[in-house]
Amino acid sequence: MDAKQLYIALKKIQEPRGCYFNSDLENMTLPLLDSLLTNKERYGHMACPCRLATGEFEQDRDIVCPCEYRELDMQEYGSCFCGLYVTKEWNEGDIERQFVPERRPPDKVLAALGLGD
C-alpha cells in the first residue's frame, strides 16, 4: 500500500466522522501518510509521525493514528497535533489556524526517549 491508497481508504472512514484530511495534499497529507506507512513497517503499527514512538505497541497505543488526542485537538483547534486531520472549517479557512500544543503526558514522551522508568 502507498500513501495515496491509504488516503483513499481512510478518507472513506474518517470523513463521515467529521475528520477531514488537510487540504494540502502534496506538502502535508501525503508525506504524513507516507510516514505512517514507514512507522507501520518499522514498528508494526502506525505511530504518529510527529511524535517519538518506542516501537512497543502498548506504550505507543495513545499515539497510534488516529491518536487518542485527535478529537480534543480538533474540537479546540480544528486540527490534530500534526495537522493530518482537520475539521471542514479549518480546511475552508473559516477558523484561525493555531499551533496545537502537545497533549501527550510527559512520562510517555520521556519513555519514548528512553528516559522513563
Legacy VTK file of the C-alpha trace (Angstrom):
# vtk DataFile Version 3.0
C-alpha trace
ASCII
DATASET POLYDATA
POINTS 117 float
0.000 0.000 0.000
1.226 3.506 -0.734
0.225 6.895 0.695
-2.390 7.584 -1.999
-4.062 4.223 -1.412
-4.050 4.833 2.341
-5.549 8.282 1.731
-8.423 6.809 -0.283
-9.105 4.067 2.270
-9.008 6.317 5.332
-10.939 9.162 3.728
-13.979 6.876 3.371
-13.826 6.029 7.071
-12.857 9.379 8.591
-14.893 11.971 6.670
-18.265 10.624 7.851
-16.890 11.189 11.392
-16.115 14.841 10.608
-12.369 14.234 10.338
-11.008 15.543 7.062
-7.507 15.327 5.697
-5.519 18.524 5.465
-6.251 20.008 2.042
-2.521 20.497 1.400
-2.135 17.011 -0.046
1.332 17.362 -1.557
3.109 19.117 1.319
1.276 17.754 4.363
-1.186 14.918 3.928
0.627 12.537 1.601
4.020 12.942 3.316
2.402 12.304 6.715
0.578 9.247 5.375
3.836 8.007 3.886
5.460 8.446 7.309
2.629 6.466 8.918
3.349 3.637 6.496
7.055 3.860 7.331
6.220 3.582 11.030
3.968 0.596 10.322
6.878 -1.092 8.572
9.340 -0.074 11.290
7.224 -0.758 14.402
4.311 -2.865 13.214
1.832 -0.081 13.956
1.105 3.357 12.510
2.510 5.552 15.253
2.046 9.294 14.790
4.972 10.510 12.686
5.127 13.770 14.655
5.900 12.065 17.942
8.573 9.709 19.199
7.475 6.099 19.350
9.043 3.331 21.397
8.096 0.559 18.993
6.216 -1.198 21.796
2.526 -1.180 20.877
1.242 -0.893 24.455
3.491 2.091 25.170
2.632 3.694 21.821
-1.099 2.914 21.903
-2.020 6.551 22.649
-0.195 7.781 19.532
-1.326 5.139 17.049
-3.058 7.148 14.337
-5.636 8.410 14.809
-4.189 9.169 18.211
-6.301 9.451 21.317
-5.654 13.212 21.416
-7.107 13.920 17.963
-10.710 14.551 18.976
-9.916 17.121 21.655
-7.310 18.805 19.429
-9.832 19.115 16.625
-12.539 20.407 18.960
-10.255 23.116 20.350
-8.047 23.968 17.373
-9.721 22.481 14.298
-6.633 20.341 13.674
-4.840 17.431 15.253
-1.316 17.907 16.611
0.448 17.057 13.358
-2.112 18.666 11.052
-3.090 15.488 9.231
-6.706 15.538 10.391
-8.641 18.780 10.385
-12.217 19.994 10.514
-14.059 21.140 7.430
-13.986 24.699 8.834
-10.197 24.553 9.238
-9.746 23.401 5.649
-12.041 26.147 4.385
-10.228 28.840 6.358
-13.282 29.640 8.486
-11.345 29.298 11.739
-7.954 30.615 12.743
-5.112 28.166 12.265
-3.297 27.897 15.549
-0.400 25.939 16.985
-1.712 22.747 18.607
0.143 22.027 21.851
1.327 18.549 22.761
-1.187 16.747 24.989
0.814 13.578 25.423
1.822 13.193 29.081
5.490 13.958 29.766
6.121 10.467 31.172
5.192 8.926 27.808
7.453 11.355 25.973
10.313 10.537 28.357
9.714 6.810 27.879
9.959 7.250 24.107
13.283 8.993 24.665
14.455 6.087 26.820
14.488 8.300 29.895
11.441 6.937 31.713
11.259 4.393 34.473
LINES 1 118
117 0 1 2 3 4 5 6 7 8 9 10 11 12 13 14 15 16 17 18 19 20 21 22 23 24 25 26 27 28 29 30 31 32 33 34 35 36 37 38 39 40 41 42 43 44 45 46 47 48 49 50 51 52 53 54 55 56 57 58 59 60 61 62 63 64 65 66 67 68 69 70 71 72 73 74 75 76 77 78 79 80 81 82 83 84 85 86 87 88 89 90 91 92 93 94 95 96 97 98 99 100 101 102 103 104 105 106 107 108 109 110 111 112 113 114 115 116
